[in-house]
Amino acid sequence: MTRPLPIQAVLQLRKGPVSRVGPDRIRLLSSIQAHGSITAAAKAVGLSYKGAWDAVQALNNLFERPLVTAQPGGRQGGAAQVTPAGLAVLAAYAKVEDGLTQLVEQLEEALGGADDDLKSLIWSFGMKTSARNALRGVVETVTQGAVNAEVTLRVSPSVAIVAIVTRESVADLGLAPGREALALIKSSFVILAAGDDGLRTSARNCLAGTVIRHDEGAVNDEVVLEMEPGKTLTATITRGSGEALGFKVGARAQALIKASHVILAVD
């Protein structure tokens, strides 16, 4: 009789309803530390170049300090380094994962192989979102209106995002100065403008940065703008706009986002 496979625990770190770090991203982070390159690390863990960059951006955006610093070099590779904060995450994850493995072994033995019961005890899941951009920050101000409220979320010392939400949402989410929250922004809601000269626009958010990636597609392009180290925004634009505006890596650009297009989420 074939011996049933042992139950294995999967550790997932969560911050709020959508901020999640699991084993796949931890393996990528460890591989970047070993190879010193996002391109090489992606190959080692079986990810595409784009998938690895997306994961790095997500990690950096969801932690207070960036876990990886990188010099883009395209698919040919560029230098990348895991920061002290990233090393701390790796060490903490390994320690907790080891303790979790021991706990699961004890549970499996105690339950006598009752897989269904064991799974119900250790199963975890989280909300997923289609929003391409998820940036964690702290509520700085809440300005109440007759129906809606304007909420300013500080995501870094120099970057703040303004959202317009209903007064009811402010109350339900407990949004107040000092409250941690996530700003969710679909990449199609991000409008890009070349250069970083001040623009007169009705968009409440005008965030300047440097293009660190421009992936061309048959119909749409994806452009990643770094506002400051570790804080990025991804925009989806038409192929024609990508060609006309010439968003080359290293060029300065501005991201325009309507406050009503920013969704706020909390724990």
Phi, psi and omega in degrees: 000133182287130180287130180298146179294144180291150175288136178241140179268143175245117182272130178228123177271134183233143173224097184083186186286341184233349181277111185222139174232117181242188185299327181296315180288328176293319177298319178296316179300317178295322180292324176296320177299322182284323188259340180069021182204134178291322179298311180294321179295321179298316179297320183294327182258003176081029178253156172285162177303314181294318180299320179293316179297319178300317181295318179297316179297319179296316179299313182295323181287333186266353175248155182297323178242145181299141178270338182223134169248140186215149172251107184304134178227015181072193181291347177281348174103144175221164182290142177218147182221136175279127184283169175305324177295321178295320178295323178295321178296316179299315182294317181294319180297315180298320181293314180292321180297321179296316179294324179293320178300317178296321179296317180296320178300319178293319179296317181297319179293318182293326182271359175061039177081014179284082188303316183297317179295318182295318180299322180293334180281325189247003182290136176223148177211160181222162178292141174251155180224148178273353179296127184288330183248127176225110183239127181271143178199192181236133179298127181261312179218153173227115180252113185279140174241188181294320181241315183249171177228149176257122183245128176256123180251119179273111182262347175196169181306329184247001183234125176230146179238133181256133179234145173252119179228165180288157176299326178297320178295321178302316181291315183296322182272351181067037182284120180204157179310131181096348181279131176285143180205167177245138172259121180252125184223121176293141182297332179287346178272353182267117178261133182254145174229140181287149178081175179232021175289147181300132179248143173267110186213155178279350178294128184291331181251122175230102189246118181271151178189190182244136178290122178249350177201141176219103180261122182270140177235177181292323182243314182241154173248155173242124182240130179251125182249127177263114181282321172202166184309121177090355180238113186232160173229139178249133179238142173253119182233168179287155177302321180297319179294322179299320179288317184293321184268346173059056180283087179270152177302129182099346180282152177273146180206168178234140177255125179251126183223126176291141181298330180286349179266002179261123177259134179255141178225151179227172177303000000 
